[in-house]
Amino acid sequence: MINQGLAEYSYILKGEIDSRGFYQYEYCEIPKGYHMQCTKSVLLWRAWWKYRKYTSRPGIPLELLIRTRDSWYPIRDLIISDGLLYIKTLGSEIALDSNDLVTWLNKIEVS
């Protein structure tokens, strides 16, 4: 709950727990038209699954972005296998446990 609350104010989890048992957070500019999430990776998979189920647009999807290497990258594909979540971006692949925390953006739907 703390991570999601801080994400709503544009603070992201930065790195692993330190030697004193604390996490570090950093202010991060959010691209216009997006909402930041900080959740267990399985919730990102659920959002991806719903998105892919209802869309058939070609090209690079910009509805969901993930934070890696200090930048936001579009998610090209997302697969769960043997309890791990594999996230493919334009430049790399990230492997996460289903309970790992991940910072991601979802595009705000305009009604």
Contacts in CASP RR format, 6 or more apart in sequence:
PFRMAT RR
TARGET T0000
AUTHOR 0000-0000-0000
METHOD contacts of the structure
MODEL  1
MINQGLAEYSYILKGEIDSRGFYQYEYCEIPKGYHMQCTKSVLLWRAWWK
YRKYTSRPGIPLELLIRTRDSWYPIRDLIISDGLLYIKTLGSEIALDSND
LVTWLNKIEVS
3 13 0 8 1.000
3 38 0 8 1.000
3 39 0 8 1.000
3 101 0 8 1.000
4 37 0 8 1.000
4 38 0 8 1.000
4 39 0 8 1.000
5 38 0 8 1.000
6 12 0 8 1.000
6 13 0 8 1.000
6 25 0 8 1.000
6 38 0 8 1.000
7 36 0 8 1.000
7 37 0 8 1.000
7 38 0 8 1.000
7 103 0 8 1.000
8 36 0 8 1.000
10 27 0 8 1.000
10 28 0 8 1.000
10 29 0 8 1.000
10 30 0 8 1.000
10 36 0 8 1.000
11 25 0 8 1.000
11 26 0 8 1.000
11 27 0 8 1.000
11 28 0 8 1.000
12 25 0 8 1.000
12 26 0 8 1.000
12 27 0 8 1.000
12 28 0 8 1.000
12 36 0 8 1.000
12 38 0 8 1.000
12 67 0 8 1.000
12 103 0 8 1.000
13 23 0 8 1.000
13 24 0 8 1.000
13 25 0 8 1.000
13 38 0 8 1.000
13 101 0 8 1.000
13 103 0 8 1.000
14 23 0 8 1.000
14 24 0 8 1.000
14 25 0 8 1.000
14 26 0 8 1.000
15 23 0 8 1.000
15 24 0 8 1.000
16 23 0 8 1.000
17 23 0 8 1.000
18 24 0 8 1.000
28 36 0 8 1.000
28 67 0 8 1.000
30 36 0 8 1.000
30 105 0 8 1.000
31 65 0 8 1.000
31 72 0 8 1.000
31 105 0 8 1.000
33 107 0 8 1.000
33 108 0 8 1.000
34 65 0 8 1.000
34 105 0 8 1.000
34 106 0 8 1.000
34 107 0 8 1.000
34 108 0 8 1.000
35 105 0 8 1.000
35 106 0 8 1.000
35 107 0 8 1.000
35 108 0 8 1.000
36 103 0 8 1.000
36 104 0 8 1.000
36 105 0 8 1.000
37 43 0 8 1.000
37 44 0 8 1.000
37 47 0 8 1.000
37 103 0 8 1.000
37 104 0 8 1.000
37 105 0 8 1.000
37 106 0 8 1.000
38 101 0 8 1.000
38 102 0 8 1.000
38 103 0 8 1.000
39 101 0 8 1.000
39 102 0 8 1.000
39 104 0 8 1.000
40 98 0 8 1.000
40 99 0 8 1.000
40 100 0 8 1.000
40 101 0 8 1.000
40 102 0 8 1.000
41 85 0 8 1.000
41 96 0 8 1.000
41 97 0 8 1.000
41 98 0 8 1.000
41 99 0 8 1.000
41 100 0 8 1.000
41 101 0 8 1.000
41 102 0 8 1.000
42 85 0 8 1.000
42 98 0 8 1.000
42 99 0 8 1.000
44 64 0 8 1.000
44 66 0 8 1.000
44 78 0 8 1.000
44 85 0 8 1.000
44 87 0 8 1.000
44 102 0 8 1.000
44 104 0 8 1.000
45 78 0 8 1.000
45 80 0 8 1.000
45 85 0 8 1.000
45 98 0 8 1.000
47 64 0 8 1.000
47 104 0 8 1.000
47 106 0 8 1.000
48 64 0 8 1.000
48 75 0 8 1.000
48 78 0 8 1.000
51 61 0 8 1.000
51 63 0 8 1.000
51 64 0 8 1.000
55 61 0 8 1.000
55 63 0 8 1.000
60 74 0 8 1.000
60 76 0 8 1.000
60 90 0 8 1.000
61 74 0 8 1.000
61 75 0 8 1.000
61 76 0 8 1.000
62 74 0 8 1.000
62 107 0 8 1.000
63 106 0 8 1.000
63 107 0 8 1.000
64 74 0 8 1.000
64 75 0 8 1.000
64 104 0 8 1.000
64 105 0 8 1.000
64 106 0 8 1.000
64 107 0 8 1.000
65 72 0 8 1.000
65 73 0 8 1.000
65 74 0 8 1.000
65 75 0 8 1.000
65 104 0 8 1.000
65 105 0 8 1.000
66 72 0 8 1.000
66 73 0 8 1.000
66 75 0 8 1.000
66 87 0 8 1.000
66 89 0 8 1.000
66 94 0 8 1.000
66 102 0 8 1.000
66 103 0 8 1.000
66 104 0 8 1.000
66 105 0 8 1.000
67 73 0 8 1.000
67 103 0 8 1.000
67 104 0 8 1.000
67 105 0 8 1.000
68 89 0 8 1.000
68 92 0 8 1.000
68 94 0 8 1.000
69 92 0 8 1.000
72 105 0 8 1.000
73 89 0 8 1.000
73 90 0 8 1.000
73 91 0 8 1.000
74 89 0 8 1.000
74 90 0 8 1.000
75 87 0 8 1.000
75 88 0 8 1.000
75 89 0 8 1.000
75 104 0 8 1.000
76 88 0 8 1.000
76 89 0 8 1.000
76 90 0 8 1.000
77 87 0 8 1.000
77 88 0 8 1.000
78 85 0 8 1.000
78 86 0 8 1.000
78 87 0 8 1.000
78 88 0 8 1.000
79 85 0 8 1.000
79 86 0 8 1.000
79 88 0 8 1.000
80 86 0 8 1.000
80 98 0 8 1.000
83 97 0 8 1.000
83 98 0 8 1.000
84 95 0 8 1.000
84 96 0 8 1.000
84 97 0 8 1.000
84 98 0 8 1.000
85 95 0 8 1.000
85 96 0 8 1.000
85 97 0 8 1.000
85 98 0 8 1.000
85 100 0 8 1.000
86 93 0 8 1.000
86 94 0 8 1.000
86 95 0 8 1.000
87 93 0 8 1.000
87 94 0 8 1.000
87 95 0 8 1.000
87 96 0 8 1.000
96 102 0 8 1.000
END
